[in-house]
Every structure is written in C-alpha cells, then in structure tokens.
Amino acid sequence: MQGTTRYLDQTTLVPPILPGNIVRIIDDFLGKSIFIRHSYRNPSGRTLYTVYGHGVPSAGTAAGADIDAEAIIATIAPGGSVPSHLHVSVAWVSDAVHPQDLDWRTMLDSSKVALINPLTVIQCPYQIIRTA
C-alpha cells in the first residue's frame, strides 16, 4: 500500500534481506545485533554482510545457521526511551575481518568495511521516515 505508514512493534517479524549464514549475534548498545554473511562478492573482493539491530532473535537464529530469504530471524525489540524500530546496515566487508571480530566499531572502520545504502539492496518500495 503505497503512501501508508506502518509502525514497528514486538509483533513485527524480521526476515533477512538475502539468504546467508548467521556469523555472529552480539549484545551491544542496540540490545542485540545479528550479523549475516551473504554469498555475494564485489570486484574488490569484499563480501556482502547485513546487520540487524534492535531485534530479539527468533528460535533457531544462532551463529552458524544457514538461512533462506523466507526465514524469520527476529522480532522487533520493545521500545524504551525511543519507539520500537529496526536498524538495518548493509556493507561490503574485507575478508581480513574475522566474523568473530564483527561489531559496530569494526563496521565503522572504512579501511575494512564499506557501508552501502540498504534501500539499494531491498527489493521493495520502503522509504526512511524520520521522526523528530
């Protein structure tokens, strides 16, 4: 429904953008973040990863699990001081980065990671809505 605003809450199911392998789930300032490695490489030899923050991992969502595009990896975590929402990051990550070293500090290191606009990867007509 184009032009419809939808709000996320704890009943919102989170599928992966693409099939892949869950390489890490960490407790961090977003609550929990789920890191997924995909089978796509860019011409520079970097591997595509997606990261989902503010989620509650679903049963079966664990490091080492292979997932398909129909999987549900999480639900949205309850809101606290801000409304419930989801962070989705998409990046080309150097193979020099071991999956166990992935965290938000590493994701912001431009010598190892090239962040890209997630809306260029998601195959549906979403848009970013900022409140406040």
FENDA-V143211 format. One record per helix or strand of 2 or more residues. SS is the DSSP state (helix for helix, strand for strand). FROM is the first residue (numbers start at 1). LEN is the number of residues. If there is no record, write none. Layout:
# FENDA-V143211
SS,FROM,LEN
SS,FROM,LEN
This chain:
# FENDA-V143211
strand,13,2
strand,20,9
strand,31,11
strand,47,7
strand,55,3
strand,66,2
strand,74,3
strand,87,7
helix,99,3
helix,104,4
strand,113,4
helix,118,3
